[in-house]
Amino acid sequence: MPAKSAAQQKAAGAALSAKRGDTPKSKLKGASKSMMSMSEKQLEEFAHTKRKGKPEHAAKS
């Protein structure tokens, strides 16, 4: 499932970095912290989404 916004993609990238051990988990905040429960494969799908044409934040439903 691709990211719906640039912010979601950035949060997934931060969580993926922490999951791989490149960034300390204590540095995570907000959405990236809650994304730690996702699998590495799911985080990769979100983080590798093309950012072109995505809004900075997703519209509220």
C-alpha positions in Angstrom: 0.0 0.0 0.0 1.6 3.3 -1.0 1.8 6.4 1.2 -1.0 8.9 0.7 1.0 11.9 1.6 4.6 13.2 1.8 4.4 13.3 5.6 3.3 9.7 5.8 6.2 8.7 3.5 8.7 10.6 5.6 7.4 9.0 8.8 7.7 5.5 7.3 11.3 6.3 6.3 12.1 7.3 9.8 10.5 4.2 11.3 12.3 2.0 8.7 15.6 3.6 9.6 15.0 2.9 13.3 13.9 -0.6 12.7 17.1 -1.3 10.8 19.2 0.2 13.6 20.5 3.2 11.7 18.6 5.7 13.9 17.9 5.3 17.7 14.3 4.5 18.5 14.3 7.2 21.1 14.6 9.9 18.3 11.2 8.9 16.8 8.1 11.0 17.4 4.4 10.9 16.5 3.4 8.8 13.5 6.9 7.3 12.9 6.8 6.0 16.5 3.5 4.3 16.0 4.6 2.8 12.7 7.3 0.7 14.5 4.7 -2.1 14.8 4.6 -2.5 11.0 6.8 -5.0 9.3 9.9 -3.9 7.5 8.3 -4.8 4.1 5.3 -2.6 4.8 7.5 0.3 5.9 9.5 -0.1 2.7 6.4 0.1 0.6 5.4 3.3 2.3 8.8 4.9 2.3 9.6 4.1 -1.3 6.5 5.8 -2.7 7.1 8.5 -5.3 6.6 11.9 -3.7 5.7 13.8 -6.8 2.1 14.8 -6.8 1.5 13.9 -3.2 0.1 16.5 -0.8 2.2 17.3 2.2 -0.6 16.0 4.5 -3.5 13.7 3.6 -7.0 15.2 3.6 -9.1 14.3 6.7 -11.9 12.0 6.0 
